[in-house]
Amino acid sequence: MPDRSALEKDPDQRPGDRSARDGSRGAPSGSDRPTTGVRGFVHQRIADPMKAQAAVVLSIAAGLLLVGVLSLGTYVWTLTDEIPSTERLETPPSQLATIAYTADGEELARYARQNRSSVPYDSIATPAKQALIATEDQRFYEHWGVDSKATLAAVIDILTGDFRGGSTLTQQLARNLYVEEVGSAVTVERKLTEMVTAVELERRYTKREIMRMYLNTVNFGGNVYGIEAAAQAYYGRRAAELDTLQAATLIGMLQATSYYNPVRNPQHAKQRRNVVLRLMRERGFIGAPFYQARADDPVQTDYHSSRLSASLAPYFAEHVRTTLSDWADDPSHPLHGRDIYGDGLRVYTTLDSKLQELARAAVEEQMSGLQKAVGYQWSEPSPGLYSQTLGDYRSLEPGTDYEPFAHFWESNPGILDEFIRQTPRYDTLRARGTGPRVAVDRLRGDGSFIDSLKTAKSRLGAGLVSLNPRNGHVKVWIGGRDFRSRKYDKVGIARRQPGSVFKPFTYTAAIDNGYSPHDTLLDSPFVWEDVGANPIWRPQNYGGRASGQMLTLSQGLANSKNTITARLALDLNPNTVATYANRMGIPRTHVDVKPSTEEKVEGVPSIALGTNNVRLLDMAAA
């Protein structure tokens, strides 16, 4: 018979239980089941031991998950101290280019750390916005700043050794706007900060505003920021005027601005553009017929550089820049404290773009002829006059018909050596320990270098400025022939002897002091010597010719007689001529001329013949 006491001690043991009777292992006995803690709590409520065990595991996992979520939430909460402040979120920082315009509305120049222009949402072509959605963030209008699906997919890819971006447009905007707070380092903390900032942006701005800010701040390669600046740079048009192919090309650049640059790498840009078009077709933004018809079209651009050298008036543009800079530094000026490279100022000048283009063409045509004429005259010791007209000189071929400036360089070897010593290549050799004479000789032996140096140094310069006589407005400003190689402005900076152009100041002073146009003076050479003066002054007419007759002041001015003008200045007193020249603006004080470097017109006798150094701008304005 079974032991009754044993049965009473083990209520789960039944008399007919084979396992108990045979002593074989079965399910855990009641005495082996946990009675305390989580496991005991679960086992008391779930009869099936296996289910109870699974419930315990799930409970622990849920607890760990809860702890993880709470920890992550706490950590994210602490990141709110790291994200941009409310003020910065509500007034995002931006660097906008200052743009100068001509009087007829043409863009003259941009001054910027980042070439960026901001435009309203409605001033951005619809294809650009559609291309952006199709390629960068297809669920843009569905998420709240962070795309959970894209983020999870990115995490899985990273864990499996792959990588793809999971950032939404809003996250990218957070990264673009708040470089200091969000940064770009590949860390979990930075990514979470980016997400939190994106959520905060979504709370404060509409989707239209977020897209507008994104398209106005994103980089399109080099120093081009924003869709407006990109449209101007790559196509010479406004963002509102972009067509579908142009928009797809620009948006396609965002993946790799250098590799997909349509100017440098048109084939790569075409491939990427077609990817954007395909995604636009899949989203229904364009039809299949359009895609099939235009996919083979080549990438075409009309590149416009924002560099000053590309301006239609680079020397004037530089003058405007220095003027603005001086105003910003002047405590008494309304622009004091403004950032001309980031405040997005609009500057309207008086320059006429059409007159400027005509003047540039005229100057270059004239200078090309003069360049050949002077080069020919210096090609031999006494070549004689080839022609009386520049047109004949233009027909000459340098290197075939003559060697430009050959005699000049042969007869002035010291000048060439001095030019060599002014080059960076000479400085480099000297820095490496090469002796001065050896460095010069070595560079003289470099034929290509010497030819380039001779060409640069023998290139004639030119300056031209045109003002409206009624109001003094600048209409044309040509400070040189090539801004890239020679930035020295011959209109607003260079000071040269004006020569006979200065004579009207002397005659003005005379008329104002009681002289008549019919008063006469002797047209003959003379010697003027003041006590202690050195050297003695001997004014004479051009070519040494003098009539020896009494000429009126009108005749003296009309025939540019040096003798008449010099006698008149001495009769007036040279200081009187200097005073009138000063009163008429020689030199005129400009904001780009510092008092410490300003030259005053000196009251010396030769002033009447234009021996003082003055600026071309001052002469035109006087």
Secondary structure, DSSP 8 states (H G I E B T S, - for coil): ---HHHHHH-TT--TT-HHHHHT---S--GGGS--SHHHHHHHHH-SSHHHHHHHHHHHHHHHHHHHHHHHHHHHHHHHTTTS--HHHHHS----B-EEEE-TTS-EEEEE-SSEE----GGGS-HHHHHHHHHHH-TTTTTSSSS-HHHHHHHHHHHHTT-------HHHHHHHHH-HHHH-----HHHHHHHHHHHHHHHHHS-HHHHHHHHHHH-B-STTEESHHHHHHHHHSS-GGG--HHHHHHHHHHTT-TTTT-TTT-HHHHHHHHHHHHHHHHHTTSS-HHHHHHHTT----------SGGGSSSHHHHHHHHHHHHHHHH-TTSTTTT--TTTB--EEE----HHHHHHHHHHHHHHHHHHHHHHHHHTTSSS-----SSHHHHHT--BTTTB-TTHHHHHH-HHHHHHHHHTSHHHHHHHHTT--HHHHHHHHHT-HHHHHHHHHHHT-----EEEE-TTT--EEEEE--S-TTT----TTTT-EE--GGGGHHHHHHHHHHTT--TT-EEE-S---B--TT-SS-B----GGG----SEEEHHHHHHTT-HHHHHHHHHHH-HHHHHHHHHHTTTT---TTS-GGG-------GGGGGT-S-EEHHHHHH-
